[in-house]
Amino acid sequence: MLTDIEIRKAKYKNKNQPNEWPSVYKLSDQGGLYIEIRSSGSKLWRYRYRIDGKESVFAIGAYPEISLEKAREVHKGARQLVKQGIHPSHARSANKAEQIAKNKTTFKAVALEWIEQGKAGGWSGYYLRQVEHSLKNDVYPAIGGLPIRSISPAQLLEILKRIEKRGAVTVALNIRGWFSQIFRFAVSTLRADSDPAAALRGAIKRGKVQHSKPLSKSELAKLEGKIDECGGNQQTKIALRLLMHTFLRTGELRQAKWSEVDLEGCTWTIPAERMKMREKHIVPLSRQAIVLLAELHSLTGSREHLFPNKRKPKTCMSNTTINRCLERMGYAGQFSGHGFRATASTLLNEMAYRPDLIERQLAHKERNRVRASYNQAEYIKERTEMMQHWSDFIDNLMKGDNVLPIRSEVRIG
């Protein structure tokens, strides 16, 4: 039987010199196990065996990566297979194929396929980054390498509770929904039997949200007056005021590109892929909005985005910047960037503007098919007048005019 010292000391000797070992020679251990010393200096474990009278050699691996002890362990298992008439190399190939198949059924592998399907289905860039970032940071480290069929509701709940504990309730709710979509995708591709996340509906409770509560006239004037005190940079202050004058969604504003803005034509055209309802949206720009955009252009006009990220200039402003600024102004838990939409909707309705004009400006999906088919260009003139009236109204509030102008036209329900 071999010893480890004997194997370590074994050296190649030139076959052309007399009385020396051949260029390749063997050191035998037991039961057909031997180590082959090659001219290259490599030492390779081999197992010679017979099945049906035919001799074969099974390659175990290289020394010292495969130690003497490990080689004997593998040899023992291989001998058992030979006794059953199974070639060890065939068994290894089958095991490798099985492992490759298992790798394709891990949670991460299935999730990546699901993401590719989503990209092909038209996910927005922002939504894609949101999904990939959340799964990479909160999910893959815990269950990414596990066979998806083996994952239990308890394991998913542990992930969600950990996220909830750090205060990211919205992230936890999003991930719970993505869990279900991934598992349903796995079921449809025969890699899972059910959706364990379905049992977790209601496990994470969304707190009472008041961020979209509309502001009164006096509250709106007060907020506008405090923007310069928020401590953010000038770009953030302009972002807040543009939200106030255009009442866009914060994501639509943050991700805006200068190619979308026509300062001379006084319009801002947001492409369908960046809109929640996947429809192109035209925003008529008031004189006040044009002034703000002109100032912003002097700051960021050389960039692709209106609001470039400070740390990553090729990307847009962070999704937390606007709300963090409002929090510093004292509106934490009371008002968010999205609240400008509710405020504008409430006050414009009080001004007796037609609901269909307001809903079109808010880019809400029109449920009435007849109205939905009505060319949005037909609304541009009226919406332009409404947006200028709205900006003038904000200016009047700042001058102390607390009178709400009432339009005399008949409202259309």
Residue, then its C-alpha position, 0 to 999 in steps of 0.5 A: m500500500l502507498t503512503d503519502i510520503e512515497i507519493r510526494k517524493a515520486k519524481y519523473k526520471n528520463k527514460n533515455q538515461p539507462n537504469e532509470w524509470p520510464s517516462v510514465y510509470k505507476l505506483s500501485d495501492q490496492g484493488g486496482l487503484y494506482i497513481e500514474i506519474r507522468s513526464s510533465g510532473s503530474k500525478l494522476w489517480r486511476y482505477r483499473y477494473r473489469i466488467d464482462g471481461k473487458e478492462s477499463v480505466f476510471a480517472i479519479g483525479a489529480y494529486p494533491e487535489i485528490s489526496l490519498e485518503k480521498a482517492r481511496e474513498v472514491h475508489k471504494g465507491a467505484r468498486q461497489l458500482v463495478k460489482q453492480g456492473i456499472h461503469p464508474s465513469h457512466a455514473r459520474s456523467a449521470n450525476k453531473a447531468e443531474q446536477i446541471a439539471k438541478n442547477k436549472t431549477t434553483f430559485k435564482a435560475v428560475a427567477l432569472e428566466w422569469i425576469e427575461q420573460g418580463k423584459a421581453g414583455g416590455w418591462s420599463g427600465y426602472y421596474l427591471r432595476q427595481v426587481e433585479h436590485s431587490l432580488k439580488n440584495d434581499v432574496y438570492p443570498a437566502i434562497g437563490g441556490l436552493p431547488i425551487r421545489s424545496i422552498s417552503p412558506a416559512q423560508l419566504l416569510e423569514i425573508l419578508k419579516r427581515i425586510e419589514k423589520r428594517g422598515a421597508v414595508t413596500v419592498a416586502l410587499n413587492i417581493r411577496g408579489w414577485f415570489s408568487q409570480i416566480f413560483r407560478f412561472a415555475v409551476s407553468t414550466l413543471r419545476a414547482d408544484s405550487d406557489p408557497a407565497a400564496a399562503l403569505r397574503g396578508a402576512i405583511k401589513r401596509g401601514k396607513v398611508q396619508h402621503s396623498k392627502p391633498l393640501s388646502k390652499s393655505e397649506l399649498a402656499k405654506l409648502e411652496g414658501k418653505i421649499d427654499e428652506c428644505g436644505g436640498n440643492q437647487q435641482t431638488k427645489i426645482a423638481l419640487r416646484l415642477l411637481m407642483h406645477t405639472f403634477l406628474r408622478t415622481g418617477e415620470l419627473r425623475q427619469a425625464k430626459w431633455s430630449e422630451v422637453d420642447l421649451e419653444g413649443c412649451t410641451w413636455t412629451i413623455p414616451a409610453e414606456r415611461m408612463k404607468m399606463r403605457e401611453k404617451h403623455i403630453v404635458p402643456l407647460s405654463r410660463q412658470a414651468i418654462v422658467l423653471l425648466a430654463e433655469l434647470h437647463s443651465l444646470t443640467g442641460s449638458r446631461e441626458h437627464l433633467f435630474p442626473n444622479k449626483r453619484k452616478p451622473k449617467t443615471c437619474m435622481s434617486n427615488t428617495t430624494i424628493n420625499r427626503c427633502l419634504e421630510r426635512m421640511g417637516y412633512a414626514g408621514q404627512f405628505s409626499g411627492h405624489g401628494f401634489r397630484a391629489t392636491a391639483s385634482t382636488l383644487l381643479n375640481e373645485m375650480a369647476y374644470r371638467p373631470d375628463l380634462i383633469e383626468r387626462q392631465l393626470a394621465h389616468k386610464e380612461r375607462n370609458r372607451v368612447r372617451a378613450s378613443y377621443n384624440q388627446a390632441e383635441y384636449i391640448k388647447e383646453r389643457t394648456e389653458m388649465m395648466q396656465h390657470w393652475s400656475d397663475f393660481i399658485d402665484n396668486l396664493m404666494k401673493g396672499d390671494n386666498v380666493l379660489p377662482i371659479r370657472s363658469e363653464v358647465r362641468i361634464g361628468 
